[in-house]
Amino acid sequence: MNIGQASKATGVSTKMIRYYESVGLIRPADRTESNYRDFSDRDVNELRFIRRARNLGFSVEEITHLLSLWRDRDRSSREVKAIADKHVADLDARIAEMTSMADTLRDLARCCAGDDRPDCPILTDLSASGAAPASATVKTSRRSPKHALAAS
């Protein structure tokens, strides 16, 4: 199967297939006499594996490790589970960080009148050099928008 067919069968773009090959994530595909890539069923299965792992947020480095474990039929599942558990913990930490950022921006937006006046607590917070992170600043201050504008 050529690269276009492999791309269609796996949902991985031809550009990404070439990239994965260049960084060693997948083995170089066999070549036809006219030097076109010729992907086997094994190659297509690996590309599907990679696409699914990327959709779950694994890095190329993690996928390289997972692929090596997948190819090793004598491996135990302990190491695979450890990789997945670490990834879940990383995702949870990123979710918490993003939730905190959204909460901070929500609070800052609530404090901004959004009118024709130039005073804006959002810009004031963003320009504060050396200050505590916005989340710490905003969360400790529970003033109404009217009082927050007067204070800034």
C-alpha positions as CSV (number, residue, x, y, z in Angstrom):
1,M,0.0,0.0,0.0
2,N,1.4,3.4,-0.9
3,I,1.7,6.4,1.5
4,G,-1.6,7.9,0.4
5,Q,-3.5,4.7,1.0
6,A,-1.8,4.2,4.3
7,S,-2.7,7.7,5.3
8,K,-6.4,7.1,4.3
9,A,-6.5,3.7,6.1
10,T,-5.0,5.1,9.4
11,G,-6.1,8.8,9.6
12,V,-2.4,9.9,9.8
13,S,-1.4,12.5,7.3
14,T,1.3,11.7,4.7
15,K,3.4,14.5,6.2
16,M,3.2,12.9,9.7
17,I,3.9,9.5,8.3
18,R,7.1,10.9,6.7
19,Y,7.9,12.7,10.0
20,Y,7.4,9.5,12.1
21,E,9.7,7.6,9.7
22,S,12.4,10.4,9.9
23,V,12.5,10.4,13.7
24,G,12.5,6.6,13.9
25,L,9.0,6.2,15.4
26,I,8.2,3.8,12.6
27,R,10.5,1.6,10.7
28,P,11.3,2.9,7.2
29,A,8.7,1.4,4.8
30,D,9.8,-1.0,2.2
31,R,10.3,0.5,-1.3
32,T,9.0,-0.5,-4.6
33,E,11.2,-0.7,-7.7
34,S,10.2,2.9,-8.5
35,N,11.2,3.9,-5.0
36,Y,7.7,4.5,-3.6
37,R,7.0,3.6,0.0
38,D,5.2,0.3,0.3
39,F,3.4,-0.1,3.7
40,S,2.6,-3.5,5.0
41,D,-0.3,-4.4,7.2
42,R,2.1,-4.3,10.2
43,D,3.1,-0.7,9.3
44,V,-0.6,0.3,9.0
45,N,-1.3,-1.3,12.4
46,E,1.6,0.7,13.9
47,L,0.3,3.9,12.4
48,R,-3.1,3.3,13.9
49,F,-1.5,2.6,17.3
50,I,0.4,5.9,17.0
51,R,-2.7,7.9,15.9
52,R,-4.6,6.5,18.9
53,A,-1.8,7.2,21.3
54,R,-1.4,10.8,19.9
55,N,-5.2,11.3,20.3
56,L,-4.7,10.3,24.0
57,G,-2.0,13.0,24.3
58,F,1.1,10.8,24.6
59,S,4.3,12.4,23.4
60,V,6.4,11.0,20.6
61,E,8.9,9.8,23.2
62,E,6.2,8.0,25.2
63,I,4.8,6.5,22.0
64,T,8.3,5.2,21.1
65,H,8.4,3.4,24.5
66,L,4.8,2.1,24.2
67,L,5.5,0.8,20.7
68,S,8.6,-1.0,21.8
69,L,6.5,-2.6,24.6
70,W,3.7,-3.5,22.2
71,R,6.2,-5.1,19.8
72,D,7.7,-7.2,22.7
73,R,5.2,-10.0,23.2
74,D,7.2,-11.2,26.3
75,R,6.8,-8.0,28.2
76,S,4.7,-7.7,31.4
77,S,1.9,-5.1,31.5
78,R,3.4,-3.5,34.6
79,E,5.5,-1.0,32.7
80,V,2.7,-0.2,30.3
81,K,0.4,0.5,33.2
82,A,3.0,2.7,34.9
83,I,3.3,4.8,31.7
84,A,-0.4,5.2,31.4
85,D,-0.8,6.1,35.2
86,K,2.0,8.7,34.8
87,H,0.3,10.2,31.8
88,V,-3.1,10.3,33.6
89,A,-1.4,12.2,36.5
90,D,0.2,14.6,34.0
91,L,-3.2,15.2,32.4
92,D,-4.9,15.7,35.7
93,A,-2.2,18.3,36.6
94,R,-2.7,20.1,33.3
95,I,-6.4,20.1,33.8
96,A,-6.1,21.6,37.3
97,E,-3.7,24.2,35.9
98,M,-6.0,25.1,33.1
99,T,-9.0,25.2,35.4
100,S,-7.1,27.6,37.6
101,M,-6.3,29.8,34.6
102,A,-9.9,29.8,33.5
103,D,-11.1,30.7,37.0
104,T,-8.6,33.5,37.2
105,L,-9.6,34.9,33.8
106,R,-13.3,34.5,34.7
107,D,-12.7,36.5,37.9
108,L,-10.7,39.2,36.1
109,A,-13.4,39.5,33.4
110,R,-16.0,39.8,36.1
111,C,-14.0,42.7,37.6
112,C,-13.7,44.5,34.3
113,A,-16.6,46.9,33.5
114,G,-16.0,46.4,29.7
115,D,-17.1,49.9,29.0
116,D,-15.5,53.0,27.3
117,R,-13.3,53.8,30.3
118,P,-9.6,52.9,30.0
119,D,-9.4,51.3,33.4
120,C,-9.1,47.5,33.0
121,P,-8.2,45.1,35.8
122,I,-7.3,42.5,33.3
123,L,-4.6,44.6,31.7
124,T,-3.5,45.8,35.2
125,D,-3.1,42.2,36.3
126,L,-1.2,41.2,33.2
127,S,1.2,44.1,33.5
128,A,1.9,43.5,37.2
129,S,5.6,42.6,37.2
130,G,7.0,40.5,40.1
131,A,3.5,40.2,41.5
132,A,2.0,37.0,42.7
133,P,0.4,34.9,40.0
134,A,-3.0,36.2,38.9
135,S,-4.8,33.2,40.4
136,A,-3.4,34.0,43.9
137,T,-4.1,37.7,43.5
138,V,-7.6,37.4,42.2
139,K,-8.7,34.5,44.4
140,T,-7.8,36.3,47.6
141,S,-9.7,39.4,46.5
142,R,-13.5,38.8,46.4
143,R,-14.5,42.4,45.8
144,S,-17.4,43.2,43.6
145,P,-16.5,44.5,40.1
146,K,-17.5,48.0,41.3
147,H,-15.1,47.9,44.2
148,A,-12.3,46.3,42.2
149,L,-12.4,49.0,39.6
150,A,-12.2,51.7,42.3
151,A,-9.2,49.9,43.8
152,S,-7.3,49.7,40.5
